[in-house]
Amino acid sequence: MARHLSALIVAAAVAALLTGCSAPGAATPASDTATGSADAAGWPRSVEHELGTTEIPEKPLRIVSTSPSITGSLLAIDAPLIASGAATVTPLTDDQGFFTQWAETAEERGVEVAYKNLTLDVDAVDAFEPDLIIGSSNGGDATGDAYEQLSEIAPTVMLDYSSITWQELTTELGEITGMEAEAAERIAEYDDWVAEQAKQISLPEQPVTALVYMGADGSWAFTADSPQAELLTSLGFTYEPVAAEYRADDQSGRGVDVLTSENSAAGLAGAETILTVAMGGGDPVADFTGDPLLANQPAVANDRVFSLGTQSFRLDYYSAKLTVELLVDTFAG
């Protein structure tokens, strides 16, 4: 029963992942997603985004985010964020629905909850008197259907965060908010830090695959072009995507390949080490290695299954750093 409940918690927490993934090959380059033009002083600037073109008359001072998945990147560049929509409370969030990796930062900066449970409240957004609204056009926190209503409150920009890395999203947000320098500085700082952290890691048997274990529903393995795989390769890991013939193509999207329970062992046969995302608040390593269908998978058979932590599911500046720190602790040389 405990294992069944854990799987249900995982399913609820990760439901937004496939919803938020574009079909394979449908990713839009960051430079084509949100681009801006402005006068010599920088304002006003016209921003092209997923749902149209928005003119922002002056540098924003009161931003409301309707996408918790974007909120962390706004905080990372010190954007003037006053409120954010909150997710459903899960092991990935605090008791308000703010993601744990940036919840403390949001509290320190006085960021308020605009509404809870990913249930958009247009009147609540309006009450904050924002001069810029930033949201998502896709995923479990998408508010694109209310784009016209939100645009009546303040200039509104809708982004597709599923098709780009957190670094690309951070760059876009810098361009939209007039904080290009802060965005570039944050990314450069992170890159320098990662290079130093990589020196502390003694790599386990290669290659590796990272995934979310779904119990009887199989596994969701991150693809080679996913932010999770890119983070691992930046630290020196060799990434192994799942075997193509075992992918459930009709269920996969950019960033993740779905494996049924029956095909998981064969699809993961090339992975000598496996990293599991701790979505359900339990022990993902024990859950994965305890599956009898996976007993002969190389990483399981040789005790090379490790946790990738909770925050690695949806990467931003904060969760990426926490994930790197966990990997350094796990594989310190």
N, C-alpha and C positions, 0 to 999 in steps of 0.2 A: 504493500500500500504506500509506504514512504517513497519508494522509487517511482511509483505511478504519479504521486502528487508532485514530486520533483520535476518529472517530465512535463506535467501540466503547467507548472510555473515557468519552465524554460520556454514552452510554446507561447505563453502569453507575453513573456518579455521580448521574444525575438520576432513576434508576428510582424512588426514593421519592417523587417529586413527585406523580405522578398517583395512586399508592397512597395518598398522604397527603391527597388532595383529596376533599372531600365532593362529592356530586352537586350541580349547580347548583340554588340555591334551598334547599339543605339546611343552610346555615350556621346555627349556633346563636349568638344574641347572647351576648356575654361575660357579661352579668349573669345569664344563665340557665345558664351552663355550670358555674361553680364559685362557689357562694355560701356564706357562712358566718354562723353566729350564735354569740354567746358571752355570758358574763356581763360585768359592768361592768369587770372587770380584763382581759378579753380571752380568758381561758382557763377551762375548756376551750372549744373552738369546734367546731361541727359544719359540715362542708363538703359541700355537694352537688356532685357531679361527674358525669362521663360514665357511670360504672359503679355509681353508688350514692351513699350518704351515709357519710362517715367522720368519726368524732370524734377530734379531736386534743387530748389531755389537757392539754398544756402547750406553751409555745413551744419549737419544735424546736431542738436543738443539734447534731444529727448527721443531715444529710439525704443520702440517696443518690438520684441521678437515674438512671432507666433509659431516659431519652430524651435523646440528645445534642442534639436540636433544641431542647430546653427548658433544657439546662444553661447556655447562654449567658445566658439571662434570669435565672437564679438567681444567677449570678456578678455580673451587673450590679447587683443590689440588695444585694450583699454577704451573701447568705444563707449559713448555716453548712454549706456543701456539703463533704462529705468524700470522695465518690467518684461516678463517673459511668460508665455504659456508654459504650463507644467504637464509632464507626462503622467500616466497612470503610475501609482506607487508600486514598485517592484524591487527586487534586490539590487537593481541598477540605480535606484534613486534614493533621495532622502525622504522624509515623511511628508514633504510638500509635493514631491514629484519632480524635483530638480535632480539632474544626474549627479551622482556622488562625486565625480572627478572635479566638478566646478561649483558645487553647491556652496561650499564654504566661501569661495571667492565672491559668489553672487551675494551672499549674506553680508560680507564685509563691505561691499559696495552699495548696499541698500537696494538691490534689485528685488522688486516685488513680484508676486505671483499674479499674473493677469487673469488667468482662469486655470482650472484643474482638469485632469483626466483627458487632455487633448481635445476638449470640447470647446471650440471657439465661442467666445462671448464678445460679439462686436461692440456692444454697449460698454463692457468693461474695458476694452481696448481704448475706446473713445474717451473714457473717463480719465485716462492717463495723459490726455492731450499731447500725443506724440507729434513730432515733426517729421518722423520717418518710421515706416513699418517694414520689417523684413520678415519674410516667411518662406515656406517651402511649397513648391508646386507638386510634390510627390511624397509618397511615404505615409506612415501612420500619423504624422503631424502636419500633413498638407492642409493648407487653407486657401488653395487656389480658387475653390468654388465661391469664396467670399471676396475675391479680388476687387470687384467693383465696389462693394460696400466699404471695404477697408480703404480703398483709394479716395472715397469721399471724406474720410477722416484725415488722412495725411498721404503724402507720396508713398507709394507701396511698391516694393520690389520682391518678386518671387523667384527663388533659385532652386535648381535641381542639385542637391548635395550628393545624390547617389552616384552621379556620373563623374565625380572629380575627387581628388585627394583632399585631405584636410588642409594641406599647404596651399593648394589651388583655391579652395574656398576662402581661406584666410586672405589671400591676395585679392580676390574679388571683393571681399568685404572692405578691405582697405581702400580700394578704388571707389566703392560706392559711398563710403563715409568720409572720404578725404583723409584717411589715415594710412596712406600708402607706405610712408616711412616706418610707422609702427609695425605694420604687417611684415615688411621686409626684414626689419630688425628681429622680430620674434622668430621668424623662420630661420634666419641666419644663426641666431643664438641656439636654436634647437639643433640645427645641423652640426654645429661645432661641438655641442654637448654630446650628441650621439656618437660622434667620431671618438671622443674620449671614452665613452661608456663601452664601446665595442672592444677596446683594448683590454677590458677587464673580464671578457667572456672567454671561457674555454668551451669551444663548440662541442655539442654532443654528436653522436653518429648522424651523418648527413645522408640524404636530404630530409627535410622536415615538412610536415603538413599541419596547418592550423584549422580547427573546425569547431562547430557547435554540435554536441552530441544530443540527439533528440529521442533517445530511447528506442522504443518500438517503431518510431517513425524514421529511423535512420540517422543520417548526419548531414549537416550543411557545411561543406568544406569551402574555405576561402580560395578564390582563384589566384593565379599568379599575378594578375594585375590589380588585386584588391589592396586597399591600404594596409591591411594586416600583413600580407605577403611582402609588400614594399618595406614595411617597418623591419621585418625579419631580415630581409636581404641587406638593408642598410647596416645591420649589425654583423654581417658576415655569414648568415645562414644561407644555405642553398635550399630554395623552395621547390617542392614537388606538388604540382596540381594533381587532381584525381585522374585516373585513367579515363580517357574520353569515352570509351565504349560503355562505361558504367554510369555516365551522367544521365540524370532524368531531365532531358533537355526541355521538356514542356514546363518544368518547374524551376528551372535555373534562371538567374538573371546576372547582371554585371556584379561581380564581386563574390558570388557564391555559386557553388555547384551542389545540387541536391543528390544524395545517395540514399536509396532505399535501404532498409535494414539488411535485406538479403544480399545486396550488392556492395555493402560497405567494406567488407574485408577485401574483396577483389579490387574495388576502386581505390583502396588505400594501400595496396600491396607494395607500392614503390616508396612508401614513407618509412624510413628507419627510426624516426622520432616523430611523435605526435604531440601537439600542443592543443589543449582543449579550453574553450572559453567557459568560465564559471558563471553561467547565466542564472541558475536556479537557487543559488545560495547554499547548495549542498557541496558534495565532493565530486566534481566532474571527472577526476581521474579514476576514482573508485567505480563510478557509474560506467564509464567507458570500458575499463579493463574487466569489469564484472559481466560484460555481455558475452555469453558463450559463443555467439556467432563471430566474435572478433578474437577469439583465443589464439588463433594462428597468425594473426597480423603481426609483422615483424616487431613493431614498437611495443605491442602488448606482450608478445612472447619474451621480449628481452628487457622488460621493465623500463621502457624509455617513453612513457607517457607522462606529460607534465601539464600543470595548469598555466594558462595564458592570462589568468585573472578575469575579473568582471568587466573592467572598464574597456578592455580591448574590443568589445563588440562594436561600438560606434566610436571611431577615433577622432579626436580633435587634439589641440595642443596639450591639454591637460591629461587626457587619457593616454595619449601616446607616451608622455613622459612616465606616467605610472606603469605602463606596460614595459617600457625599457628597464625601469628600475627593478621590476619583478624578474625579468629575464637575467639581469646582472646578478641578482641575489640567487637565482636558481642555478646559474651556470658559471659562477665566479671561478676564475682560474686559480 
